[in-house]
Amino acid sequence: MTRRSYGRADDVCSSLLNLRATRRMAAAAAVLGCLVTVWGAGEARSQTPAAITLFEGARLITGDGSTPIENSAFVTENNRFVAVGRRGEVTVPAGARRVDLSGKTVIPALIDAHSHIGYMRDLTSGPQNYTRENILDHMHKFAYFGVAASLAMGSDFGELPYQLRDEIAAGKYPAAARFLTAGRGLAPIDEIKPNNMRHSAILVETEDDARKAVRELSARKVTMIKTWVDSRGGTVRKLEPHLYKAIIDEAHKNNQRVIVHATGLADVKELLRANVDGLAHMVGTVDDELMDLLKARPNVYFMLALGGLRRQLYSPWLNPPHPLITETVWPTQIKRLQDRLAKPSPNAPQAWERIARGVARFAVAGVRVGVGTDGGGQQGDQFVGWTMHAELENMVVAGMTPNQVLVAATRTSAGILGLDDLGRVAAGKSADFVVLDANPLDDITNTRRINQVYLRGALVPRADLTAQWQTEFRRAASAR
């Protein structure tokens, strides 16, 4: 896609920049709307996958933890893998287009199973940014970073999330990652405050409230229920056990799973006894009793979300900013995070060591761990898409092997979200994969060395997306 191909849509976007200062905020939203329209039009022209394509020569990491296939070959037909194996051992249909990936490494597209989509924009983060245009912008950023799908964890509201979930699933935005939603979270009154990500949570004060809310979400085809069991350092009243037990019981009756924001050891133990399905964050401390409970519940999963703590200790990718960040993140956001991290927390090293010991213990015991970054959150420094690659590094530093981390980010996260067609490069799966310039099993940060991204068998136009974001950043800067 070139600038010339934008036609009149680009002219309209440009004209908006001439509005007076009093209308700049409205103009900025309209510019983003125009860009989304342009992206959609460009996708319709550039994203149609070849009917049958043979990709050959790459080292292939299939996502199931097995030994990589050296000098691999795999065939895609329309949007599916139809054959996977070694070069020369895969039957190639007549007329197939050939793509030489010699020297490259291929991994399944990644999955971020815990994010907060649509809230963050430039220096603001809140429900005022929750628009179709901003959500789509975030899903394009996920795609740019090789992320095939992400679940918005309990911060969505209104009709929009369900509409976009279904539209993207139907192929309306081919270069966007899949948008999944847990809908509105379920929360006690102290958790629900204006202008935060729980502003529209469903108030739960009685067991009847809990069961009714679960059934309402089931009618919306929400398969993952989110709730919070956290005193926020003793500042709020936690959701009481009889209420979260009602939520879990009703969800299981409706074939739904429950994931809880809880980090206190005692709370996590009680939630496990109540038959919870997953935890949205890493537990603060791990002891023998917790490990015994997890051994008895092997399907329980944890989304670690290690980024917030480790950014206070180690973020060389920010000084100077990694190219993937400068290509996708507002310069104002980058500067704000640089300023924040110039004042490290004195307690961060001890907290990180405690968390890392728990992660390492989980890794040895085979506790089910997915990847959830908490990206796009309220603090404005959890850059959408980038957080996935930072989290993979965090998990390795905490004690997991690169192979364990890649399985967590692909097959395990797909299974947690019920995405049976994602997470592996295997016949019958959706052709969502990332071509890398280096092997992440040698160094997990090589997941950042992205050469190409394919979603549903189609090449994501990463250069075009970058150009559009850069144009938006420059226009916003000139309007300040």
C-alpha positions, 0 to 999 in steps of 0.5 A, spaced: 500 500 500 502 506 498 500 513 500 497 514 493 493 508 494 489 512 500 485 516 495 480 521 498 480 517 504 487 520 506 485 527 503 480 527 508 484 525 514 489 531 512 484 536 512 482 535 519 489 537 521 487 544 519 482 545 524 483 550 529 486 548 536 479 548 540 477 542 535 484 538 536 481 533 540 475 531 536 480 532 530 485 527 533 479 521 534 477 523 526 484 522 524 484 515 527 477 513 524 480 515 517 486 511 518 482 505 520 478 506 514 484 506 510 487 500 513 481 496 512 481 498 505 488 496 504 487 490 507 481 488 502 486 489 497 493 486 500 491 481 505 488 475 500 492 469 501 494 465 496 490 459 495 496 454 496 503 456 498 509 452 500 514 455 505 520 451 506 527 452 509 526 455 515 527 452 522 520 450 525 518 451 532 511 448 532 509 450 539 508 443 542 515 443 545 518 438 541 525 438 537 524 444 532 524 441 525 530 443 521 530 445 514 522 444 514 516 445 509 509 446 511 503 448 506 498 453 507 491 452 503 487 459 504 487 460 511 490 453 514 496 449 515 494 442 510 501 439 511 507 440 516 514 436 515 521 436 513 523 439 506 523 434 501 518 429 505 512 434 504 507 433 498 507 439 494 500 440 490 501 442 483 501 449 482 503 451 489 506 458 490 513 457 493 516 461 499 524 460 501 525 461 508 532 459 509 536 461 514 529 463 518 526 461 524 518 460 524 514 460 530 506 459 531 503 466 532 503 468 540 497 469 544 496 474 550 491 471 554 490 477 559 490 485 556 486 491 557 484 493 550 481 500 548 483 504 554 490 507 552 491 512 547 497 517 547 498 520 554 491 518 556 488 512 559 480 511 560 473 509 558 473 516 554 478 512 549 474 506 548 472 506 541 471 502 535 477 506 532 482 505 538 480 498 539 482 496 532 488 500 533 490 496 538 488 489 535 493 492 529 498 493 534 498 486 536 498 483 529 504 487 528 508 484 534 506 477 531 500 476 536 494 472 533 489 473 539 488 477 545 483 477 551 480 483 554 480 481 561 473 484 564 474 491 562 469 491 556 463 495 556 457 496 552 455 493 545 462 494 541 466 489 544 461 483 542 460 486 535 468 487 534 469 480 537 464 477 531 466 482 526 474 480 526 472 473 527 468 473 521 474 476 517 472 483 516 479 486 519 484 481 516 490 484 519 487 485 526 489 480 531 483 476 534 479 480 539 476 476 545 472 479 551 470 477 558 465 482 557 464 486 564 468 483 570 464 482 576 466 486 582 464 488 589 462 495 590 469 498 593 472 495 586 468 499 582 470 507 581 469 512 575 474 512 570 478 506 571 478 499 568 473 497 573 468 503 572 463 498 568 464 492 572 457 488 574 456 490 582 456 483 586 453 484 593 449 477 593 449 470 591 443 472 586 447 478 583 453 473 582 449 468 578 445 473 574 451 476 572 454 470 570 448 468 566 447 475 563 455 474 560 453 467 558 448 469 553 453 474 550 457 468 549 462 470 554 466 463 556 471 467 561 468 470 567 473 475 570 473 477 578 477 480 583 479 478 590 484 483 592 484 488 598 489 493 594 493 493 600 488 493 605 484 499 602 478 496 599 473 490 602 475 484 598 469 480 594 467 475 600 468 467 599 461 466 599 460 470 593 466 468 589 464 461 590 457 462 587 460 465 581 464 459 580 459 454 581 454 458 576 459 459 571 461 452 571 453 450 570 454 454 564 460 451 561 464 458 563 471 458 566 472 463 572 479 467 572 481 471 578 485 477 580 488 475 586 495 475 589 495 473 596 497 466 598 491 465 603 486 468 597 489 463 592 489 457 596 481 458 598 480 460 591 483 453 589 479 450 594 473 453 591 474 450 584 477 456 580 479 455 573 485 460 573 489 466 576 490 472 572 497 474 576 502 470 579 501 469 586 506 473 591 509 467 595 509 460 593 509 454 599 508 447 599 501 447 601 500 451 595 504 446 591 500 440 593 493 444 591 496 445 584 498 438 584 491 436 585 488 441 580 493 440 574 488 444 569 489 450 573 493 456 570 496 462 572 497 468 567 504 471 570 504 478 568 511 480 570 512 486 567 510 491 572 515 489 577 521 487 572 520 494 569 522 497 575 529 493 575 531 492 568 528 495 561 534 496 557 530 496 551 527 503 553 534 506 553 534 507 547 527 505 545 527 498 541 525 500 534 519 496 535 517 501 540 519 507 536 515 504 530 508 503 534 508 507 541 507 515 542 513 518 543 510 522 549 508 515 552 516 513 551 518 519 555 513 518 560 515 511 562 523 513 561 521 518 566 518 514 571 523 508 571 528 514 572 526 513 580 526 505 581 522 502 587 527 501 593 523 494 594 523 492 587 529 487 587 526 483 593 519 483 591 522 480 584 526 475 587 520 472 591 516 472 585 522 469 581 523 463 586 515 461 585 515 462 577 521 457 577 518 452 582 512 452 578 516 451 572 520 445 575 513 442 577 509 443 571 504 448 573 500 450 567 502 457 565 500 461 560 502 468 558 498 474 560 501 481 560 496 485 563 498 490 557 494 496 555 493 497 563 491 504 566 498 506 568 499 508 560 506 504 560 504 497 558 505 498 551 500 494 547 503 488 543 510 490 545 509 487 552 508 480 550 515 480 548 518 483 554 514 478 558 517 472 554 524 475 557 521 476 564 519 469 564 526 466 562 529 470 567 524 468 572 526 461 571 523 458 565 526 455 559 525 458 552 522 452 550 517 452 556 516 460 555 514 459 547 509 453 549 506 457 554 505 463 549 502 459 544 499 452 545 498 453 553 495 460 552 490 458 546 488 452 550 486 457 556 482 461 551 479 455 548 482 457 541 483 450 538 485 452 531 491 457 534 497 455 538 501 450 534 503 449 527 500 443 525 495 440 519 488 443 520 490 449 524 489 456 522 495 459 518 498 464 524 505 464 524 511 469 525 518 468 521 524 470 525 531 472 523 534 468 529 532 462 533 528 464 540 531 458 543 538 460 543 535 467 546 528 469 547 529 476 545 530 473 538 522 473 538 523 481 537 527 480 530 520 479 526 521 478 519 514 477 517 507 475 520 502 471 517 495 471 520 489 466 517 494 465 511 495 472 509 501 477 510 500 482 515 502 489 512 507 491 517 511 496 513 504 500 512 502 500 519 508 503 521 508 508 516 501 510 518 502 510 526 508 514 524 504 519 520 499 519 526 504 521 531 507 527 527 500 530 526 499 529 533 505 533 535 504 538 530 497 539 533 500 540 540 
